[in-house]
């Protein structure tokens, strides 16, 4: 039982690092797309670039895509739980 707790602790730390990396990477990609969109549209947007990017990133924070990154935690734990179940009870 202690080994399982240690496994989940290490898994949680590794998954947290992966989650943070993917989250930061995804946010940077979105920011680059917003900058490119603002440069293409230019004065049509009506506000300065920083306000446009801030508003776009706020919309991104509430988006479904951002919430999908949480699957980084759910999928590996579900797979491990399934493997443990199959090995022990079938």
N, C-alpha and C positions, 0 to 999 in steps of 0.2 A: 504494500500500500504506500509505503514511503517512496518507493521508486516511481510510482505513478504520480505522486504529488510533485516530485522533483522534475519529472518529465513535463508536466503541465506548467510548472514554474518557468522552466527553460523555454518551453514552447511559447508561453505568454511573452517573455522578454524578446524572443526572436520575432514573433509576430508583431509586436509593438514597434520594433525597429523597421520592419518591412512596411507596416501601415504608415508610419511617419514618412518614410522615404517615398512611397507611392503618393501619399497625400501632397507632399511638397512638390514632387515632380509634376503631378497633375495640375496643381495650382499655377506653377510656372508656365506650363504649356498653355493654360487658359489665358494667362496674363499676356503671353506673346501674341496669341490670337487677337486679343482685345487691342493691343498696340497696333497690330497690322490692320485691323478693322478701322481704327480711328484714323490712321494715316491714309487709308483709301478714301474714307468719307470726309476727312478734314473738317472744314467749317460747317458741314451739314449737321454735325452732331450738336452744335450750339454751345457746348461747354468745353472747358479745358480738358486736356488728356488725362490728368490725374483724377478728376471727378468722374470721367467716363470709365476709367479702369476700376476705380473704387466701386462704382455702381455695378459694373459687370461682375466683379469678384463677389459682391454681396449676393447677386443673383445666383452665382455659381455655388456659393456656400449653402443655399437652400435647394439646390438642384438634386435630382434623383441620382445623377452620375456620382456626385460626391458621397451619397449614402451607400452606393454600391461598393465603395472602397472598404466598407465595413465587413464585406464578405471575406476579407483577408483573415479575420478572426474565425468566422463561422465555418467556412469550408474545411480547413485542416482539422479542426476539432471534431467536426461531424465525421470526417473520414476516419480519424483515429478511433472514435467511439464505435463506428461501424465495424472496423477491423477487430477491435477488442470483443465486440459482441459475436462476430462470426467465429473467431478463434475459440472462444470460451463456450458458446451455447449451440453450436451446430455440429 
